[in-house]
Amino acid sequence: MAMLGGLLERPTGTTGIWSWLTTIDHKRIGTLYLVTAFFFFLVGGIEASLMRLQLAIPDSSIISANVFSQLFTMHALTMIFLAIMPLSVAFFNWIVPLQIGARDVAFPRLNALSYWVFLGGAIILNLGWFTMTAPAAGWFAYANLTNTTFSPTNGMDFYVLGLLVLGTSSLLGAFNFIVTIINLRAPGMSLMRMPIFTWMAFITSFLLALAMPVITIGLVELGFDRFFGTNFFVFERGGDVLLWQHLFWVFGHPEVYILILPAMGIVSEILPTFSRKPLFGFPVVVFSGLTIAFLGWSVWAHHMFAAGLGPVPDAVFATTTMAIAIPTGVKVFNWLATIWGGNIQLKTPMYFALGFIALFTIGGLSGMTHAAAPSDLQQTDTYYIVAHLHYVLFGGSIMAILGGIFYWFPKMTGRMMSDYQGKWSFWLVMIGMNMTFGPMHYLGLVGMPRRNFTYPEAMGWDVWNLVASLSVLFMIAGIGLFVWNALRSARSGEVAGDDPWDARTLEWAMSSPPPHYNFAEIPVVHGRDALWEQKYPDEEHAAPRPVPAGGAEEADEHHDIHMPSPSYFPFIVALGIFLLGITLLLYQAAAVAGYAAGAVGLILLLWGSYGWIFEPTD
């Protein structure tokens, strides 16, 4: 009993690696997500650069067909599941509790668990690189490419198990933020007074909660086909290969909006701040986000126009695809109206926000051409699709995320990033992005198929492939400069102060970086732009009056504020889930190793769960 009592004692370490393993502070967890996801963003960039190196000239043999297939599969999986999604979650963790006037998320330990489970899933997904048997069937994993006949290595096993673990993390985070936003808003903060970024986080969390179970069903069925010999997707034995496509894209198209809605929220925070105007048509922007989320469930089969569904389904999904462009276009016009007539301050975050609008609009217009089934049949499986996807996800999500990092960096670190270097990084990324992916529209229209690892010289694709490959160097330089700017500024950048941008929302009402308890006193909200309304009480934006600093006081002056204690049990539970996740992989290699991993994983899961339940909370 004494030993068990010792195991249940709360960890006391407050510094070093132990403090990060046991933290349940939403800000620290946000930092863990941010650093980990940005690392995988760089990994995905390396994978993309290797592909462009192979495609720079015709008949290249730098990379084999098999390795190229692994690269394009893992590049997509890495950028979607290990970079853009967790980068958005990093902002959810850091910003949402501060914007709604909360001291933490609703379930701090569950929040920590979601990160550690995410890290475990990311490791599982990348384990194949150590044996050069990474997934190679595309991120969409169409049957029958994924059965053991056509994917005999364990690459697709990493895919199945890694995504199942990552999906668990996404669900944990989604439920946590739904409850946090519903229950922990400051007094006076009605739903229509919530900041727009919090709204987009709220909508995205519901999309995650509803979409992840769909892909989970498909992954479980695929896993049963591969591990236990069932026939869900084996056509020769009565399975249905189109069933996977339906399950995947019912998840996959809401996933597109899971990736883009947080970016829209970031841009909707930056534009009013640097235009010195409230967001134009706030309720319209909110309801357009809700409409996008709702209609996102009605367009999945436009990814299947080439599958032979028939004229009626093609017509229905062409119509819904055109319809979903309406709320998206509404947001663009609201952003432009916000800028119009404003006192525009062209700081680096504003550059990235304006770049987002331009590039996302181009990506949206090229996407609308897919709504016409005859046009889509010509574009499917060509580089036109690659161009469209990257204008939406790189020109959209990544540009907004880079702007968001620059915008909230002072709040996270207490220091400013260099605006001069920031603008240089923006222009390098902007030029490189357009010169890399712009020519792919033309390459696709003249028939260059995607996913091919080489091409003959006689096709006439060599010039624009060389341009696209060389242009990657601009993006590498831009991202490299951005990383250097962040690392240097975190150590020796200009001291930011509490509110360096003269911003609108509550996260800027406290010290930078915030204390562990966020707000010494929970604020009372009286309007939509809560901080502006405190600083500028009259319509003419007269001289600001003092604003109560939500967390500017030293922590020892507020020792009576109760915050949850650190805990190592989320890490232990996540380690158990990780070991259970790789049990089948180890069993295939050696039965004893599989049994051992499963037993240890189950013990850790049960022990961690038991300790979690009975851990002291005072």
N, C-alpha and C positions, 0 to 999 in steps of 0.2 A: 504494500500500500504506500509506503514511503517513497518507493521508486516511482510509482504511478503518480503520486503527488508532485514529485520533482518534474516529471514529464509535462505536467499540466501547468507548471509555473510560467508566468508571462516572461518573454525575453526582456532582458534589461539593457542589452547593447543599444547604444544610440548613435554610434559613429562607425565608419568603415563599412566593409561589405556586409556585415551582420545587420546593420541598420537598413540596408536596401533589401535584404532577404526577408526581413520581418515587417517592412513598412506597410501600413494600410492608409497612409496619407494620400488623398486623391491627387495631390500635386506631384508627389514623388512617383506615384504609379504612372501619371501622365508623362513624366520625364522618362521613365523606363520604356513606355510605349514609343515615345518620340525617338529616342536614341536607337532602340532596336529596329523600329520600322525604317528609319533613315538608313541604317546599316544595310537592311535588305533592299532598300531602294537603290543603293550603290551596287549591291550584288546584281540586281536586275539590270542595271545599266551596263555592267561588265558583260553580262550574257548577251544583251542587245548589241554591244559594240563588237563582240566576237562574230555575231551573225553578219553585221554590216561589213566586217573585214572579209568574210568569206564571199560576200556578194559584190564586193567592190569592182571586180573584173570578171569577165566571162570565163567559164570552164575552170574555175578556181578549185584547188584541191587542198586548201589549208585545213579545212574541217571536213570530216567524213559525213556521209548522209545520216548515220545513226546519231552522232554527236550533235549535228545540227538539229535533228528532231528533238533531242533532249533539251537543247538550248532554247528553241522557240516555245516548247511546252513549259519549261521551268521559268522562262522570262515572264510569260503571261501569268502563271500562278504566283510568282514572286511579287510582281507589281500589283496584282489585284488583291491577293489575300495577305501578303506579308508586308506590303508597303502602303498603298493608298488607304485601305481599310483601317489598319492600325494607326496610321498617321492621323486620320480623322478621329479615331478613338482617343488618341493622345490629347487632341483639343477638347473632346468631350470631357475628359478627366480634368484637365487643367482649368477650363474656362466655365463650363456649365454651372458648377456649384458656386463659383464667384459671381456669375451673372445673375443668379436667382437669389443671392443673399443667404446661401447656406454655408454651414461650417464644414460639411463633408457630404459625400454621397449617402444614400439611404443604407447601403450595406457595404461598409468599408472592407470587411474581410472577403466578401464575395468579389469585390472589385480587384483586390490583390490576386485572388484565385484566377480571375479571368486573364490577367496578364501572364501568370506563370503557366497556365494551360496553353495560352497563345504561343509562348516561347517553346513549349514542348511540341506543339503541332508543327511549328516552323522547323524545328530540328528534324522531326520525322520526315517531313516533306523533302528535306534536303539531304537525307542520309544516302540517297542513291548516287550522289556525286562521288562518294568515297569508293564506290565500286563501278562507277561509270554506267550505272543502270538506273538513271533517273527516269521519271515518266517521259514517254516519247510519243504519246498519242494525241497531243494537243490538249490545251486546258479544258476544252469542251468534251474530250474523251468519248467520242462517238463510238457506239457499238457498230460493228463487231470488231473494231480495231483493238478493243480492250480485253477481249477474252484471251485465254491462255494460248490459243493457237497463234494469234497474231502479235501478242505481247507476252512471250514466254518468260522474260525476266521478271524480277520483282518490282520493276519500275511502277507499274500500275497499283501494286500493293502499297507502296509509299504514298501514292496519290490518294487511295481510298482511306487509309488510316490517318494520314496527315490531315486531310480535309475534315474527317469526322472529329478529330480532336480540335481543330481550329473552329469548327462550327459550334462545338460546346462552349468555347471561349466567347464567341460572338453572342450566343444566347444568354450567357451569364451577364455580359455587359449590357445587353439590350434591356433585360428585365430590370437591372439595377437602375439604369438611367430613366426608364419609364416611371418607376416608383419615385425616384429622386425628384423628377420634374413635377410630378403630380402632387407630392406630399410636402416638399421642403422649400417651396417658394416663400420668399419674404412676405410679411404682411402687406397687403395692398397690391401685390403683383398678380393680377388676374392673368388669364391666358393671353388676352390681347395686349397685355403690358409686358409680356415676356420678350426679351431681345430676340431678334430674328435668328441668330445662330442657335440659340437654345431651342427655338421652334424647329429648325432643320434637324437638330440632334434628336428631338422628340419624335419627329416623323420617321427619321432613319431608324431609330430604335424599334419602332413598330414594324417597319419593313424587315429588319433583321429577325425579329421574333416570328414573323410569319413566313419568311422566305427560307430560312435555314432548315426548318423541318422538311421542306420539299426535297432539297438536295440530299438531306440525310437519308430519306427513303431510297433515293436512287443509289447512293453510295452503299447502303446496307445491301441492296439487291446485287449491285456489282460485286461487292465483297463476297457475298454468298456464292455467286457464279465462280469467282476465282478461287476461293478457299475451300468450298464444300461441294462444288460440282453441280450447283443448280443451273437452271436454264432460263432465267428471266430475260436475258438479251441474246440468247443463242438461237438464231433463226432456224438452224437445221434440226433443232429439237423442240420446236414449237414456241420459242421465245419471240419477242417483238423488239427489233432494233430501234423502231421509231419511239417506243415507250421511253427509252433513255432520253431521246431528244426532247420529248415533251416535258419530262421531269426536269431535265437540266435547264431548259429555257424558261419554264415557269419560275424557276429560281433565278436564272441568269439575267432576265431583263429587269426585274426589281433590283437585282444586284447592281445594274448600271446606275440606278438612281440612289442606291446605297453609297455608291462611290461619288456621285456628283452633287447630291443635295447638301452634304456638309460643306463642299466647296462653294456652293451658292450662298450658304449661310455666312461663310467667311467674307466673301465679296460684299455681301449685304451689310456687314459690320464696317468694312474698310471704307466703302464709298461715302456714306454719310459723314464719317469722321473727317475725311480729307476734302469733302465738298462743303463742309460747314453747314449742312442742311439735314433735317430729318429724312429718313428713307421715304421716298415718294410712294404713296399707295400701300402703306404697311399691311392693311388687311388683305389687299389683293395679292401681295407677295406671299402672305401666309396661305391663303386659300389656293393659290396656284401651286404651292408646294404640296398641299394636301391632294390636289387634283392630279398632279404628276404621280404621286405615290399610288393613288387609286387606279389611274389609267395604266400604270406600269404593269398591272396584272393582266391587261387585256391585249397585249401586243406581242406575246412571246413567239407566236408562230410566224412572225415576219422573218425570223431566223431560219425558217423551214420552207420558204417558197420553192426551193429547188427539190424538196422531198416528195413532190407529187401529191399534195393534199387535196387538190381539186379546185375548181374555179370559185365555189362558194366560200370555203375557208380563206382562200387567197384574197377575195374581195373584202371579206369582213376584217381581216387583219391589216389589209392595206388602209382601210378606213380608220381603224383605231390608231394606226401608226401616224396618219396625218392629223388625227384629232389631238394626240398628245403633244404635238408641236405648238398648240395654241397656248397652254399654260406656260410652256417654256419660253415662248416668244413674249408673253406678258411680262415675265421676269426681266427680260432684256430691256424692254421699253421702260419698265419701272426704274431700272438702274440708270438708263440714259436720262430719264426725267429727274432723277436725284442729282445727277451731275449738272444738268442744264441750269444755268443761272447761279450756280454755287460759287463760293469763294475757294476755288480749287487750289490745293496744296500738293504739288507733284513730288511727294516723298516716295521712297521705294515701294512701300506697300501699295500705294495708289498705282504705280507702274504695273505691278503684278495684277492688280484687280482689273485695270483697263486691258491688259494683255489677255486676261481670262475672257473678258467679254468678246474681244475680237476673235480669238481662236475658237472659243466655244461656239460662237455664231457660225463660223465657217464649218466646224464639225457638225453642227445641227443641220445646216443646209445640205451638206453632202449626205447626211443620214436620211434626209427627207427623200432623196432619190431612191432609197431602198424601199420606200413605201409603195412604189409602183412595181408590181410583181414582174412584168416583162423586163424592166430595167434591172431589177435585182438579180434576175437570172443571168444577165450578162456580167454583173459585178461580183457575184458570189465567187468566193475562192480566188479572187484577184487582189492585187495590191491596192485597189481602190478601197477595199474594206479595211486594210491595214492603215491607210491614210486617214479614213474617217475615224476609226477607233482611237488613233493617237491624237487627233485634233480634239476629241472629246475628253479623253482621259489624261493625256499629258498637257495639251493646251488648256484643258479645263481644270481637272482635279489638281494636277501637280503645280500649275501656275498659281492657283488659289492657295494651295498649301504652303508654297514658298512665301507668298505674300503674308499668309497668316503667321508663319514662323517669325518673319521680320516684324510684323505688327505687335505680336504678343511677347516677343523676346525680352523687351524691357520689363514687362511684368514678371516673367519667369526668372530672370537673372538679376534684375536691378541695374542692367547696363544696356547701352544703346549699341546696335550694330552700325557699322559705318555706312552712311547713306551713299557716299561716293562709290564705294565698292559694291554696294547693293545695286545701284543703277547699272554699273558695268556688268554684274552678273545677270541682271535682267536682260540687257540687250544681247549678251552672248547667248543666253538660253533662247530668247525670242528668235534671233536670226538662225541659230542652229536648228531649232524646232521646225521652222518654216522651210528651210532649205533641205532638211532631211525628209520630212513627211509630205511637203507640198508636191514634189515630183512623183510621189507614189500614186497620186490621183491619175496622172498621165500614164504611168506604167501599167496601172490596172486597166485603164480604158483601152490600151493597145494590147492587152491580153496577157500580161505577165502574171502567172499564177503564184499565189502565196504558198509558203511552206516548202517550196522547192529549194534544195541546198545549192544548186548551180543552174546555169542557163547557157545556151550556145551563143556565140558571138553574132551569128547571122540574124538574130531576132531584133537587133537594133535597140536593145535595152541598156547597153553598156554605159552610155554617157550619163544618163540620169541616175543609174545605180552608183556610178563613181561619185557624182555630185552628192547624193544622199549619204554615202559612206564617209566622204571627207567632211561633210557638214556636222557629223557626229562630234568632231573635234571641238566645234564651237560649244556644244552642249556640255561636253566634258569640262572645258575650261570654265564655263559659267557656273556649273554645279561645284566644281573644285573651288572657285573663288568664293562662292556662297558658304561652303563648309569652312574655309579658312577664315572668312569674316566672322562666322559664328563662334569658332573656337577662340580666335584672338579677342573678340569683343567680350566673351564670357569672362576672360581673365583681366583684361585691361581696357575695356571699352569705356566710353564716357558714362558717368553715373547718370542714370535715367531720371530719377525722381519718381514720385508716385503716379503722375499723370502726364507723361511727356507729349502725348498727342492731343491733349485737351479733348478727351473722348467722351462718349455718351453713357456708357453702361457701368454697372456697379463694380466690376473687377478693378476699375481704375480709381476707386474711392479708398483704396487701402495702400499700404506700403508695398514697395517693390524690392525683393520678392515678398509675397504675403507671409504672415506668421502662420504657424501650423493650424491655428484655430480660425483663420480667415478674418472673421468679424468679431471685434470685441463686443459690439452690440449689434444684434440683428437689425438691419435697416428697415425702415418703413417706406414703401414705394408709393408715390403719389401720381406718377405719370409714366408714359412709355419710355422716353429717354430720361431715365431716372437721374443720372448724374448731371446731365445738362440742365435739367429742371431745378436741381439744387444749386448749381453754379450760376445759372442765368435765370433768375425767377421771372423776369419780364420778357415780353415778346421781342424787345429790341436788343437782347443780349447785352445788357449793360455790364458794368464792371462786376466781376464775380465776387460773391460773398464766400466766407469760409465754409468748407464742407467738412462734416465730421469724418475723420479718417477712420475707416472701418477697422483697420488693423494696424495702425501706425504705432501703437504703444508697444513697449517691450513685453515679452512674454511673461516675465516675472511679476509684472504688474497685474496680470490676469491669470494667476495660478489657479483660481477657482473655476476656470472654464474647463468643464469635463470633456475630454476627447478620448475616443477608443484607444486602447493600448496596442502597441505592436504585437504581432503574432506570427509565429513560424508555421502554424498549421495550414494556412493556404498553400504555402510552398510544398509541404509534405503531401497534401492531397493532390496537388498538381503533379508531383513526382510519381505518385501512385498511378494517376491517370496516364502519364507518359509511359510507364513500364507496361501497363495493361495494353496501351496502344501499340507497342512493338512486340507484344507477346507472339502474335501469329507470324510475324516476320522472323523472329528468332526460332520459333518452332519449325519453320520450314528449313532453316539451316541446321538446327540440332534440336531434337525434341527435348532434351534435358534443359537446354538453355531457355527454351520457350516455357517449360513448366516452371523453372526457377524465376524467370521474369514475371510470369503471371502471379506466382505465389507471393513474391516480394511486393509487387504492385498492389495486390489485394490487401496485404497486411498494412502497407503504408496508407492506402485509401481509408481502410476501416479505422486505423489508429488516428490518422489525422482528423477524420470526421468525428470520432469520439472525443478527442481532445478539443476540437472546435466547439462542440456542443457544451462541454463542461468547463471551458476556459473561463477564469474569472474576468469580469468585465468592469470592475470598479477601479 
